[in-house]
Amino acid sequence: MAVAALPATVIHLEDSVTTRFSVPYGFRSAGDLLLERLLSGGRVE
């Protein structure tokens, strides 16, 4: 039996200076993470 799970989402507010943020769960490698930066006007970087 398989159980579907939604991916965990973590949101950090940034100050354009900070480059390190915590992730409150384990992951095997950096490639397992998807990072997006939401800019003003809704543009994603």
VMD Tcl script that draws the C-alpha trace (Angstrom):
set ca {
  {0.00 0.00 0.00}
  {1.38 3.41 -0.96}
  {0.73 6.63 0.90}
  {0.98 9.85 -1.10}
  {2.54 12.81 0.66}
  {2.76 16.44 -0.29}
  {6.27 17.86 -0.40}
  {7.18 19.90 2.67}
  {7.37 23.65 2.13}
  {9.52 26.04 4.15}
  {9.27 29.80 3.68}
  {11.96 32.23 4.83}
  {11.79 36.00 4.60}
  {15.18 37.29 3.48}
  {16.97 40.59 3.79}
  {19.13 40.43 0.63}
  {22.19 39.78 2.82}
  {21.60 36.40 4.51}
  {22.74 33.42 2.45}
  {22.07 30.53 4.89}
  {18.69 29.28 6.03}
  {17.73 26.28 8.13}
  {15.72 23.35 6.77}
  {13.73 21.65 9.58}
  {13.82 18.12 8.12}
  {16.41 15.68 6.82}
  {17.41 15.22 3.18}
  {20.05 13.10 1.47}
  {21.73 15.70 -0.74}
  {21.39 19.32 -1.81}
  {19.93 18.07 -5.10}
  {16.87 16.90 -3.15}
  {15.92 20.54 -2.45}
  {14.10 22.92 -4.77}
  {14.81 26.56 -3.97}
  {12.92 29.48 -5.44}
  {13.25 33.18 -4.74}
  {10.02 35.13 -5.08}
  {10.71 38.74 -6.03}
  {8.37 41.70 -5.95}
  {5.83 41.59 -8.72}
  {5.56 37.81 -8.41}
  {8.68 37.00 -10.47}
  {10.42 33.78 -9.44}
  {14.20 33.54 -9.61}
}
mol new
graphics top color blue
foreach p $ca { graphics top sphere $p radius 0.5 }
foreach p [lrange $ca 0 end-1] q [lrange $ca 1 end] { graphics top cylinder $p $q radius 0.2 }
display resetview
